[in-house]
Each structure stands twice: as C-alpha cells, then as structure tokens.
Amino acid sequence: MTGGIAGLRWNWLAVSLIPIFGTYYGRALRWAVFLKPMKPRPSIASLTSATVMGFTAITLFGRPGEFVRPYLIAKKEQVPVSSQFAAWLLERIFDLLMALLVFAFALARVRSSELAASPRLEWVLATGGRFVSVACLAILAVLLGFRHLSGPLHARISAGLRFFPEHRFQKLGQIVSTFVDGIAAARSDGALFLIFVYSLAEWLLIAAAYWSLAQSFPATSKFTIVDVLIFLGFVSFGAAVQIPGIGGGMQVMAVLVLTELFGMRLELATAFAFLLWFITFVAIVPVGLILALKEGLDWRSALAGARRIGGEVAP
C-alpha cells in the first residue's frame, strides 16, 4: 500500500473532498423536494446534518444504519417516519437511474474505444446492456405508477387490509396513508424535474470527486474526463450487482476495472480503490460524529428507531 501511494498529490486529494462533501448538501436539497407536500419549508440545515449523520451511521454500522437518515429527518421535521421511508425509496430510485445512465455511457464508450475488456469483464459488457434496458424500464414503470396510480393503489391496499382487526386496520391504514404522502412529490411534474436536476448535479459532483482523486494519484493522473466517467460507470454497476466469479462492491469493481481495462498493476489499483473508499465513505465520519455530539444524538436510540421503520412499513 505504501508503494501504491508514493508520489500522491495531497492537494488534489484535498480538492476531491469538496465535491464529495457537496453531495451531502445536494442530497439535503433534493430531500426538501420530497418533503414539500407535507412541509412546504423544511430546514435545509436540519436536512444536511441528518444526511451527514445518516451516512456516518452507514459507514459505522453498515446496513443497520441505512434508515438512520430518514428516521432523523422525520424527527427533526416532525413528519411521520413511514413517509420518510417513502422519500428514501424515491431517492434510491433516482440514484439508481443516474447510475444506470452513467453505466450506459461507459458501455458505449468502451465498445467504441480502443480499450480491450478482459474475459472477466466480458460478462459485464455482455449483460450490462440488457440489464440497463430492463432496469430503466422498471424504474420508468415505478415512477409512472407513483405518478398516476398512487390513489387507486392506496384504495386497493386499504381494501386488502380489511381482514385485520379494527385497531390493527386503523394503524396499518395510517401507515399506508403516510407512505403515499411521502411519494406525493412524484405526482408533480415540477417536483420530478427538480429532483432529476438535483440528481444530475449530485452525480456531476461525484464525477468531479473521482476526477480530482485521479489527478492526485500518479498512476491515474493522465485519466481524461471520459476515462473517469467510464470508471465511475463500471464502479456504480459493480456496487449494485454481484458479478459471477467475482462478487460485488465498489472496491472489487474498482480494482477489476483499473487492472483489466486500464492495465494498472494490482498493488496500484488496490491503493487507488482504498483511497476511493476512504474519500467517498470514511471522510465524512468525523464530521458526522461532531454533529452527533453537538446535537446529543443517542446512536442506540437512532438505530432502534431506524429498525422500526422496516417493521412499520411491512405489515
């Protein structure tokens, strides 16, 4: 690892933190759009601090920390917790859509360039196009369902819950109603457009962070913007999909693409993947811990509340 980071340009490494930290503010702005049907003027400062602490929880606690952010936002903004699970679901849908678009660009550029894919990447190239097409159609269907069918779907679900005892039915009916309220932003053309703009801005910031990080590392300092976008596209795909014989995860795909597609030595690719993981996940942790200390956050209570989100939205 030491040999891999020899000659590291620390100034570019520091620069890469700026767009990464900017993504947390951008996520807060996007979440404010999700909240507007229930709370027209949410606090951007509260949303930003909840976002930073939420991603800190994911880094520290893994999957159990996933719902800390919607839980904190619900408490800070005084809205139903299940509505913020719906907002989290919308956020995931748009993030997946942007990741697929970047991956589609990466596929197109690799096929039209002189980059030669190794046999271990052939599965990605062969399957990637079909995966992108099917996933994008599925996302479009979900968004159209949110856009046009949330009312009838709400009525159908409520009718299907009638077999529960009255007290249970009332509770579940309230959860379904607040969940539908949480996806209300998807029923507005203006809100959908704004969410897409914020999502695009977020991924531009991520690309800027990747490019800055590439400039800091001697072995990748010659990467062009197109190279960075190809790398980002494949890494995003690897983070979402298990590749046969290889597995999934950002670091695994980062090493694979750098060695097999860009011809980098394994130790250098591993060092770069470690720096990428550190910048995109670990760097925010000290900020999140300071905010948690300042706000007196009880992590145990936050995790317990986050776990209850899953229980509330799954009858």
FENPE-V110858 format. One record per run of one state. SS is the DSSP state (A for helix, B for strand, O for the rest). FROM is the first residue (numbers start at 0). LEN is the number of residues. Records with the same first field share a line. If there is no record, write none. Layout:
SS->FROM-LEN  FROM-LEN
This chain:
O->0-2  5-4  35-8  65-2  77-3  112-6  148-1  160-5  182-1  187-1  216-1  220-4  240-2  243-3  247-2  260-5  282-2  295-3  313-2
A->2-3  9-26  43-22  67-10  80-32  118-30  149-11  165-17  183-4  188-28  217-3  224-16  249-11  265-17  284-11  298-15
B->242-1  246-1
